[in-house]
Amino acid sequence: MNKHCAMKGFLSFLILWLLNKKSLTGAEIGLELEKRKGHRPSPGTIYPVLKDLTKKGLLKIDIEKRYSLTKKGKQELDNNIQSFLDTFWDVDEMREHCCCHPNSDSNCSHKEPTT
């Protein structure tokens, strides 16, 4: 795979990350994404990505319709994590810069006002 995160979008990366932890159904993946993003993507968003990742040999699906990573999927995830970390090596600094971070003194529109 291309070193520059050749995956089709961040959703693919996140799905591989979630499935690295445990096998999930498409509906369970939707719930996990909702926890992270605040809204659940539609099945029309999730299932085409799952189909594509399965077709590429990165995922397998069992009789209970639970998706899990294949060996190739684990390798792809590892490669993309490394690419992400190479690109965002200063992610901790970004987190501290974010106005929503508890230690930030930045002022932004979506930060809770202090009294």
N, C-alpha and C positions, 0 to 999 in steps of 0.2 A: 504494500500500500504506500501511497505517497506520504512523505514525512509531514506535509503541511495539512494535516487533518482532512483527508479526502472524503470524510464521511459527509453524507447529504444532510447537513443541518445539525443544529444543536440538539434537536429532539432525538435523533438517532444515538448520539453520544449519551444523552441522559437515559434513554431506554437501556442501552448496554450497561450503564452504571447501575441502574436499579436491578437489572437481572443478574448482575455480578453478586448481589447480596442474597437473592433467593429467586426461585421460579415464581412467576406471576401470570395471571390471566390478563387479557387485554383490559378488562374492566378494572382489575386491581392496579394495573399500570396507570390507568386514568386517575384513580384515586390518589396514587402516590404523586402524580404530576400536579393534581389539584392542591395537595398539601404544600408543595414547593412554590407554585405559581399563583395560587389564590383562585384559580378557576380550572375546571376540568376540560381538556381538549375534547372535541367531538370524536366519536368513533371514526368518522370520515377523515380525521387527521391521524389518529393513532394506528388504525389497522393497515393503511397503505404502507406506513413505515415498517410495521411488523412483517408484512408480506415481503417487502424489499429486503429486509435484513435476513429473513428466512431463506429467500431465494439466493442470496449471496453466501449462504452457508454459515452465517454468524449466529443464527438462532435455530433452535429446534422446538417443536411443539409436541406435547404428549397427548394421550387419549383424553385427558381432562382439560385440554386446551390451555395448558400452562406452558408459557414460554420459558426457555432457559438458554444460557450461552453454550455454544459449542466450543471446542478447543480453539478453532479459528476465531470465534467471537471474542474469547478471552484475550487472544493475541492482538486482535484489532483494538479492543478496549485499552490494553496496555500501551499500544503504540499511540493512541489518541490521547491518553492521559499524559504521556511524556510530551507530546506535541503541545498540549494545553499548558503544561507546566513550563515548557521552554518559552512559550509565548507570554504567559502571565506569571513570570517568575516573581513579580512584585505584588502578587495578589494580597498579601497581608497588608502592605502599604495602601493598596486600593481600599481594602476593608476599613482601615482606620480613617481614610480620607472621606469615606461615605458619610454624608450628614446624618444618616440613620444609625451610625455606630455610636454606642453609649459614650465613648471617649472623645468623640468628635466635637470640636467647637464651631463647626460650620453651621451656617443658618440656611435652611432650605424649606420649601413650602410643605413638604410631607413629613417634617420632623415635628414631634410633639412639642408644644411650647413649654418652656420651663417657667415655674412661678416662684 
